[in-house]
Every structure is written in structure tokens, then in C-alpha cells.
């Protein structure tokens, strides 16, 4: 199933709540060099502009922190994703934080506006907040509500300033396509840390989550089969992998919001390799490696590298 991979590196960490995820892609590259892994020497890669100077300015939009800077990140990742897909490439995105994913999804839809897009979200968190529901204002908890264009107003409790509303709406409507995805074409794996507002949206939209317990009980092949069945009517599929889907006790705490009782690295590898072989898969993204928080030197980046390498090998052979 030989595909032509090109890597997109996005080091902007504007939507994370802790600092250090901007160093994640570099930590993965360092791990590769330490292991004499040729990935970054053989696969072309593109480094996006770094917008982290926005971190040095006072926050003026508390319910969507740094949304103006995020709009720049969103445009950069969206445009590069669209460009590579139109060239017939397979984008493999290495991003600092999960806010990047909404831009990636927008880029896929811009490249394939008439294709029905399925999203496989492998993460400890639902990332379904909007500025109206967020308890923190951190926008890495919002990429899916943005892609679904669902503000979840039934449980809103934040009153936004007009500027936040304007930029948020512009992001939802980017490229003239809104929503980018349908909830029926979204599937969670290993999500286990959600808040009441997100749970209300999951219930209302009937979003499917394959829990860690279910994955263990049924096995990875059965879960993969169920995901492929659910997304059978989709024309294109995007996989988003947050390293906090994995159990921090079995990897490390080198991620912004670690959650216990996650999947093992071995389960993650089997899952990703099994999913990416679906010929409809057009893009995959890895996010939230934070070496500043790693309690085991560079273990999280090394683990992520092993998964990325397995995916790349599968895609190119």
C-alpha cells in the first residue's frame, strides 16, 4: 500500500495549558538521531512557522486563550495539509498540542470538499469543549467542537466578548465549509477523562467511544473492525493520536494532561498499524509529547517515535 509520506512539523503550543509541548517534535527527532533511525533523513519534512511569541503577551480572551495566535496556527497547518494532499502526498503531522488537529481537519476538507471525512480520535480526552463551556479556556480542549461546529449551547455557562465570538465563528466557517465533520463519522478510542459539558454533547450526538476496557475485552482487531464498519460510508479518514491515550505508568508522564488506565504502547502500535492500512486513510497526526514533563528522561518521545516509525513503515511498504 505504498504511500508517499511527507511530515508536517507544528511546534506552536498556544492551546496547551502547560509549557513544553513545542519541544515535543524536536524530542522525537532527537530520539530518532540517538537510535540512528533514518526516518527524518529519508522522509521530506516541512516545519511550519512558530507562533509561540503569542505566549509572551497577556491573555485578553480568557475563554479562548490566545485565539488570535491560534487562528494563525490553524491557517498554517490547514494550508500545508491541503497543499500536500492536493499533491497526492500522505501528511504525517507532528504537532505540539491537540489544538492543531482542527486545522488539520480543515485542511483535509479544503483538499477534499466533497468527501465525507471520518475522524478516529485516540485520546484520553474528548476535546469537545467550546469557549462557551470550557472551564479552563485552553483551546486544546476544543478542536472537535470546532470541527463539528457545535458550541454545545445547551450547557453554556461562559459569556464571551464579541472578539472571541467573531474569531471562533470564523474558524468554524473556514474555507466556507461548516461543519467539517459529522458526529456519526467521529469515533473515540480510549477516551476516559471527560467533563459534564462534554458528556452532554457525547450523549446528544451519540458519539461512540471504544473504551480501554472494551479494547482489552474484545481485542484490537475487533475494535478496528467496528471502527471501519462505522466509517464505511466515509470517503476519507483522518487519525489523530494524543500520546495521553497511553497509560503514563507504562510510558511516562511526558505529556500535558496524563490520565491513568490508558492503553499500552503495544496496543497503541497494533491499533495504529491496523487502522492506517485502510486505503481511505489520508492523514495521521501525533500530538502532546512534552519532554519538560517527562519523568523518565525522553521516554515519551521515544515511545512516540516507535509508533510513528511503525506507521511510516506500514504506509510505505
Secondary structure per residue as TSV (DSSP state, phi and psi in degrees):
chain	resnum	aa	ss	phi	psi
A	1	X	-	360.0	46.8
A	2	X	-	-59.4	120.2
A	3	X	-	-120.4	153.2
A	4	X	-	-95.0	99.6
A	5	X	E	-79.6	139.7
A	6	X	E	-133.2	138.0
A	7	X	E	-94.5	135.2
A	8	X	E	-109.1	125.3
A	9	X	E	-107.4	118.7
A	10	X	E	-119.1	105.2
A	11	X	-	-95.1	2.0
A	12	X	-	-72.7	130.1
A	13	X	-	-119.3	36.1
A	14	X	T	-67.5	-26.2
A	15	X	T	-95.7	-5.5
A	16	X	-	-79.8	157.3
A	17	X	S	-90.4	-17.0
A	18	X	S	-120.7	158.2
A	19	X	S	-93.6	148.1
A	20	X	-	125.7	-17.3
A	21	X	G	-65.3	-22.8
A	22	X	G	-61.7	-22.9
A	23	X	G	-87.5	-5.5
A	24	X	H	-60.3	-52.6
A	25	X	H	-58.0	-39.1
A	26	X	H	-65.3	-37.9
A	27	X	H	-65.0	-36.3
A	28	X	H	-66.3	-42.5
A	29	X	H	-64.0	-40.6
A	30	X	H	-61.7	-41.2
A	31	X	H	-60.2	-41.6
A	32	X	H	-62.4	-43.4
A	33	X	H	-67.7	-37.9
A	34	X	H	-63.8	-31.4
A	35	X	T	-95.5	4.0
A	36	X	T	54.9	35.1
A	37	X	-	-80.9	122.0
A	38	X	-	-81.9	5.0
A	39	X	H	-47.8	-52.4
A	40	X	H	-79.3	-7.5
A	41	X	H	-94.9	-14.8
A	42	X	H	-112.5	-25.2
A	43	X	S	-102.0	126.5
A	44	X	-	-60.4	141.5
A	45	X	E	-137.3	150.1
A	46	X	E	-123.5	123.2
A	47	X	E	-96.7	120.5
A	48	X	-	-74.4	159.0
A	49	X	-	-56.6	147.2
A	50	X	-	-95.4	121.5
A	51	X	-	-106.4	21.3
A	52	X	G	-72.7	-5.5
A	53	X	G	-62.0	-21.1
A	54	X	G	-65.3	-20.2
A	55	X	G	-70.2	-17.5
A	56	X	G	-93.7	5.0
A	57	X	S	-113.4	145.1
A	58	X	-	-58.8	142.9
A	59	X	-	-76.6	128.5
A	60	X	S	-115.2	-6.7
A	61	X	-	-126.2	81.7
A	62	X	T	-64.2	-22.9
A	63	X	T	-96.2	-0.4
A	64	X	S	-153.3	74.6
A	65	X	T	-58.6	130.4
A	66	X	T	59.8	35.6
A	67	X	H	-63.7	-29.7
A	68	X	H	-67.5	-44.4
A	69	X	H	-64.9	-39.4
A	70	X	H	-61.8	-36.2
A	71	X	H	-60.3	-33.7
A	72	X	H	-70.1	-42.9
A	73	X	H	-61.2	-46.8
A	74	X	H	-54.9	-47.6
A	75	X	H	-65.0	-40.5
A	76	X	H	-65.6	-46.5
A	77	X	H	-71.0	-37.1
A	78	X	H	-63.3	-48.2
A	79	X	H	-63.2	-43.3
A	80	X	H	-68.1	-39.6
A	81	X	H	-61.1	-46.5
A	82	X	H	-59.0	-46.2
A	83	X	H	-58.4	-47.6
A	84	X	H	-66.8	-42.6
A	85	X	H	-62.8	-39.3
A	86	X	H	-67.2	-22.1
A	87	X	T	-86.6	0.8
A	88	X	T	81.9	15.9
A	89	X	-	-88.9	167.0
A	90	X	E	-111.5	104.6
A	91	X	E	-72.4	128.3
A	92	X	E	-113.4	109.9
A	93	X	E	-97.6	129.9
A	94	X	E	-112.0	108.9
A	95	X	E	-120.6	154.8
A	96	X	S	-65.9	-62.2
A	97	X	S	-123.5	170.4
A	98	X	T	-78.5	-8.0
A	99	X	T	-58.9	-27.9
A	100	X	H	-54.3	-33.5
A	101	X	H	-61.0	-34.9
A	102	X	H	-63.9	-36.5
A	103	X	H	-67.8	-39.7
A	104	X	H	-62.4	-46.2
A	105	X	H	-60.1	-43.1
A	106	X	H	-61.4	-38.5
A	107	X	H	-66.1	-38.5
A	108	X	H	-64.0	-44.7
A	109	X	H	-66.5	-32.4
A	110	X	H	-67.3	-36.8
A	111	X	H	-73.0	-36.7
A	112	X	T	-127.2	66.7
A	113	X	T	-61.9	-25.1
A	114	X	T	-99.5	2.4
A	115	X	S	-92.5	141.0
A	116	X	-	-80.6	122.0
A	117	X	E	-103.1	125.0
A	118	X	E	-97.3	143.3
A	119	X	E	-125.2	124.6
A	120	X	E	-105.5	113.8
A	121	X	E	-110.3	103.4
A	122	X	E	-103.5	108.8
A	123	X	S	-168.5	153.4
A	124	X	S	-75.3	-20.7
A	125	X	B	-117.9	157.1
A	126	X	-	-83.6	-26.2
A	127	X	-	52.0	43.0
A	128	X	-	-111.6	11.8
A	129	X	-	-75.1	158.4
A	130	X	-	-121.8	170.3
A	131	X	T	-57.6	-23.0
A	132	X	T	-77.8	-20.9
A	133	X	T	-117.3	-14.4
A	134	X	-	-61.0	136.2
A	135	X	S	-85.7	-15.2
A	136	X	S	-117.7	-27.2
A	137	X	-	83.6	-3.0
A	138	X	-	-77.3	121.9
A	139	X	G	-79.6	-5.0
A	140	X	G	-71.7	-7.5
A	141	X	G	-95.3	12.7
A	142	X	-	-125.3	-1.6
A	143	X	H	-61.6	-31.8
A	144	X	H	-79.5	-36.1
A	145	X	H	-63.8	-34.8
A	146	X	H	-64.3	-45.9
A	147	X	H	-69.6	-34.1
A	148	X	H	-80.2	-12.8
A	149	X	T	54.0	44.7
A	150	X	-	-125.2	110.7
A	151	X	-	-81.9	-7.5
A	152	X	-	57.9	46.8
A	153	X	G	-65.7	-18.6
A	154	X	G	-59.9	-26.8
A	155	X	G	-122.1	23.2
A	156	X	-	-65.7	143.1
A	157	X	-	-142.7	4.1
A	158	X	-	-108.2	138.4
A	159	X	-	-101.2	117.8
A	160	X	-	-93.8	151.1
A	161	X	-	-75.7	160.4
A	162	X	H	-65.4	-32.5
A	163	X	H	-65.1	-44.6
A	164	X	H	-59.8	-45.7
A	165	X	H	-57.8	-44.6
A	166	X	H	-64.7	-46.7
A	167	X	H	-70.6	-41.7
A	168	X	H	-59.3	-45.3
A	169	X	H	-65.0	-36.8
A	170	X	H	-64.7	-39.0
A	171	X	H	-65.1	-44.7
A	172	X	H	-59.4	-35.1
A	173	X	T	-98.7	12.6
A	174	X	G	-56.5	140.5
A	175	X	G	70.0	6.2
A	176	X	G	72.0	18.1
A	177	X	-	-122.4	116.3
A	178	X	S	-154.2	125.9
A	179	X	-	-74.9	164.6
A	180	X	S	-80.4	-31.7
A	181	X	S	-137.9	161.0
A	182	X	-	-105.7	144.7
A	183	X	G	-59.9	-28.2
A	184	X	G	-67.1	-19.4
A	185	X	G	-106.0	19.6
A	186	X	E	-116.6	132.4
A	187	X	E	-134.8	132.9
A	188	X	E	-94.7	146.7
A	189	X	E	-132.3	127.4
A	190	X	S	72.3	13.6
A	191	X	-	-69.1	126.8
A	192	X	-	-148.7	6.4
A	193	X	B	-137.1	90.9
A	194	X	-	-125.4	158.7
A	195	X	-	-106.6	165.6
A	196	X	H	-55.4	-40.1
A	197	X	H	-63.9	-42.8
A	198	X	H	-65.8	-39.9
A	199	X	H	-62.9	-35.0
A	200	X	H	-63.9	-40.7
A	201	X	H	-70.5	-40.8
A	202	X	H	-58.6	-43.0
A	203	X	H	-67.1	-45.5
A	204	X	H	-64.6	-39.4
A	205	X	H	-92.6	-5.3
A	206	X	T	54.8	48.9
A	207	X	-	-76.5	130.4
A	208	X	E	-81.2	133.8
A	209	X	E	-125.4	122.2
A	210	X	E	-90.6	102.2
A	211	X	-	-71.1	165.2
A	212	X	H	-60.6	-42.4
A	213	X	H	-61.0	-42.7
A	214	X	H	-65.3	-41.3
A	215	X	H	-62.2	-39.5
A	216	X	H	-69.2	-40.3
A	217	X	H	-71.4	-42.6
A	218	X	H	-91.9	-26.4
A	219	X	-	93.6	152.1
A	220	X	H	-59.1	-44.9
A	221	X	H	-57.5	-38.7
A	222	X	H	-68.1	-38.8
A	223	X	H	-67.6	-42.2
A	224	X	H	-61.0	-42.4
A	225	X	H	-61.4	-41.1
A	226	X	H	-66.0	-40.0
A	227	X	H	-64.6	-46.9
A	228	X	H	-62.5	-34.6
A	229	X	H	-67.2	-44.9
A	230	X	H	-61.1	-38.5
A	231	X	T	-96.4	17.2
A	232	X	T	-60.1	-32.5
A	233	X	T	-85.3	-5.6
A	234	X	-	-76.0	151.0
A	235	X	S	-94.3	-24.8
A	236	X	E	-144.0	150.2
A	237	X	E	-132.5	137.5
A	238	X	E	-119.0	133.6
A	239	X	E	-110.9	127.8
A	240	X	E	-119.3	120.7
A	241	X	E	-118.7	112.9
A	242	X	E	-95.0	127.9
A	243	X	G	-63.1	-16.0
A	244	X	G	-74.8	-2.7
A	245	X	G	-62.2	-27.1
A	246	X	B	-85.4	155.3
A	247	X	-	-72.2	122.1
A	248	X	T	-64.2	-25.1
A	249	X	T	-70.0	-25.3
A	250	X	T	-97.8	-15.2
A	251	X	S	-114.2	-97.2
A	252	X	-	-163.2	178.7
A	253	X	S	-95.0	24.5
A	254	X	-	-81.1	53.6
A	255	X	S	-153.5	156.5
A	256	X	T	-64.2	-38.2
A	257	X	T	-135.2	71.4
A	258	X	-	-66.6	146.4
A	259	X	-	-136.0	132.2
A	260	X	S	-67.7	171.3
A	261	X	S	61.0	40.8
A	262	X	-	-92.5	-173.6
A	263	X	B	-77.0	161.8
A	264	X	-	-84.5	160.7
A	265	X	H	-58.6	-34.4
A	266	X	H	-67.1	-40.7
A	267	X	H	-65.7	-40.1
A	268	X	H	-61.3	-43.6
A	269	X	H	-62.9	-48.1
A	270	X	H	-61.2	-41.7
A	271	X	H	-62.4	-50.6
A	272	X	H	-65.6	-45.3
A	273	X	H	-63.8	-38.1
A	274	X	H	-71.1	-34.3
A	275	X	H	-77.4	-38.1
A	276	X	H	-71.6	-18.5
A	277	X	T	-73.2	-13.3
A	278	X	S	-60.6	121.2
A	279	X	T	-61.9	-15.1
A	280	X	T	-79.7	-12.2
A	281	X	E	-68.6	125.4
A	282	X	E	-116.6	-11.3
A	283	X	E	-165.2	146.9
A	284	X	E	-138.4	146.8
A	285	X	E	-133.9	141.2
A	286	X	E	-122.2	131.6
A	287	X	E	-140.1	164.9
A	288	X	-	73.8	24.6
A	289	X	-	-76.2	126.5
A	290	X	-	-130.9	97.0
A	291	X	G	-66.8	-19.6
A	292	X	G	-66.6	-22.8
A	293	X	G	-104.1	1.5
A	294	X	-	-74.7	120.6
A	295	X	T	-85.7	0.0
A	296	X	T	-131.3	53.5
A	297	X	T	60.0	-103.7
A	298	X	T	-122.6	32.4
A	299	X	H	-63.4	-40.8
A	300	X	H	-63.7	-42.1
A	301	X	H	-64.7	-39.0
A	302	X	H	-64.3	-40.3
A	303	X	H	-64.9	-45.2
A	304	X	H	-60.4	-42.0
A	305	X	H	-59.0	-41.7
A	306	X	H	-62.8	-36.9
A	307	X	H	-70.7	-44.3
A	308	X	H	-61.5	-43.2
A	309	X	H	-63.8	-41.6
A	310	X	H	-63.1	-41.8
A	311	X	H	-64.6	-46.2
A	312	X	H	-62.4	-42.0
A	313	X	H	-62.4	-40.5
A	314	X	H	-65.2	-42.0
A	315	X	H	-70.1	-28.9
A	316	X	H	-101.9	2.3
A	317	X	-	-124.7	360.0
